[in-house]
Amino acid sequence: MRRRVTARVTGAADAARTPRARRTVGLIVTVALAAGLPLAVTAAPASAHGATHSITPAAGAALATAPAQVEVVFAAQITSDSTVAVIDRTGTDWADGPPVVHGATLRHRVRAGMPDGGYEIRWHVTFTDGHPVTGTAEFRVGARAAAAPNPFQARVSHGGVVAFQFAAGTAVFALLLAVMTLSRGVYAASKHESPREGSTL
């Protein structure tokens, strides 16, 4: 008779604790999603909008002679107010005239007489959905410049974006893994506590 009563009490305790455990797990998952979703959403637009299909001259290129123009092709169409500059180590902009925007391509002529040395292409574009993006790429002109270190080489903005995206993705993954581990622990604890209550009768 005592075994039947114990079984009934234990079953009732399990039935009462199961919804409680589910509510606890649901709360943990909701908090985790609220914390991790902004990171994932923030990283996704940066990756989609910040990508460039090509840059001419290519980043890190060493040219024997100065280029006639610079060109950046993006992953999506940009607006006509997008700009690009070609800056030397003194801060002088060698871009000549207004930039030309065609679809996802941004072009700008370079002034004649560009001396040998290191240069940085700096662009500030706005995509047709209103999302602004800035970026840089470095190149060098002249045989001596090709052998010398680029003064702009330490400024790798694209690498910084990639590092941020990797860190955000790692944080989201670690958060979800912690949620799964904690949820299993909560559920296991609720299952272990139920027989103890039933055994007291």
N, C-alpha and C positions, 0 to 999 in steps of 0.2 A: 504493500500500500504506500509506504514511504517513497519507494522508487518511482511510483506513478506520479505522486505529488511533486517530487523533485523534478521529474521530466517535464511536467506541465509548467512549473514555475520557471525552469530553464528555458523552455520554448517561448514563454511569455516575455522573459527578459531579452532573449534574442530578437523577438519581434519588435520590442520597444527600442532596442539599441541600434538595430539596422537602419531605420530612418534617420536616427541621430548621426550615425556614422556617415551616411550618405549626404546629409546636410553639411557636415563638417568638410567632407571631401569636395563637395560642390562649392563651398565657400572658398576653399584653398585654390581650386581651379579658377574661379572667377577673379580672385585677387591676382593670380599669376598672369592670366590673360590681360587684365587691365594694366599690369606693369610691363609685360613683354610686348604687347601689340604695338604700342607707340614706337618702340625701337625698330620693330620689323617694318612698320609703315614708313618710318623716317628713312631707313636705309634703302628701301625699294625705289622711291622716287629719285634719290641721289644717284643710285646706280643707273637707272634708266635714262635720266636726263644728262648726267655728267659724262656719259660715254661719248668718246669721239671715234669715228670710223678711221680717220686719217688726219695727220698734221704734216704740212709741207712748209719749210724743211722739217724733217722728222726730229722728234725730241732727241737731243744728244748728238745730232749730226754735225760733222766737221766738213765745211765746204771750202773748196779752193777759191771760189769767187763769191761775191755777194749775190743773194737771190734777187730776182726781179719782183717777186711778190711772195706773200705768205698766204697760206690757205688752211682752213680748219673745217673739216666735214663732221657734223654731229650726227647723233642717232635719231634725231627728230627735227622737224622744221623749226626755224627760228624767225624772229620778227625783224623788220627792217631797221630797228633802232639798235641792233647789236653792234658792238664795236670791237676792234682789235688794235693793239699797239705793238711796236717792235722797239724795245728799249735796250740801249747799250749800258755799259758799266757806269757811265756818268749820269744816267737818267734821261738821256736824249731819246726822243721818239723819232724813229726813222720811217714811220708810215707816211705815205704820200697821198693826199687827197682823201675823199670819203671812201669808206668800205663798200664792198659790193656783196649783197645778200641774195642768194638764189636757193630757195628751198631750205635745205639743211646745210648749205655751204656758205662759209664766210671767207671772202678774199679781200686782200688789201695790198696795193702796190707799195714798193719800198723805194725811197729816194736814192738817187744815184750818188756815188761817192762814199758809200758805206765803208768805213775803214775795217781793217782786220781786228778781230776780237770776239768777245762773247756777247751774245744777245739773248733776250728773253721775249718770247711772244706772249702777250697777255690779252686774253679775251674776256669780254663781259657780254653775255648773250641772254636773251629772253626767249623762251620757247613759246609756241603759239598758245599753249594752255596757261601762260602767265608765269611759269616757273623760271626764276633767274639762276644763272650759273656762271661762275668765273673759273678761270684756269690758266695755267702757264705751261710753256714748253721752251727748252733752251737749245740753242745751236751756236756753232762757232764758225767764223770766217777766217780763212788764211791758213797757210801751212804752220806758222808759228802758233797760232791760236789752237790748232788741232792738237798740238803736243802739250799745250799749257792747260792747267786746270780751269774749268769754267767757273767764274765767280758766282753764277746763279745755281750751280749744281746742287747745293744744299737745300734749295727751295723746291721740293717735289710735292706740289699740291695734289696731284693725282694720286700719288702714293699715300698721302694723308687720308684722302677719301676712301681708298681701298682698305687702309688699316682700320678706319672707323667702321666700315661695313663689316669687316671680319670680326672686330670686337663686339659689335652689336649682335651679330649672328651667334657668336659664341656665348654671349650673355643670355640670349633667349633660350638657346639649347640647354645651358646649365640650369636655368630657371625651371624649364619644363621637366628636366631630369629630377630636380629637387622636389618638385610638386608630386611626381609619380612616386618617389621614395617615401615622402611624408604621407601621402594618401594610403599607401600600403601599410605603413606603420599604424596609422589611425584605425584602419579597418581591422588589422590584426589585434590591436589592443582591445578593441570592442569585443572581439570574439573570445579573447582570453578572460575578460572580466565577467562574462555572462555565466559560465559554469560555477564561478566562485559564489555568486549570489544564490544560485539554485541549490548549492550544497549545504547551505546554512539551515535549510528547513528539514 
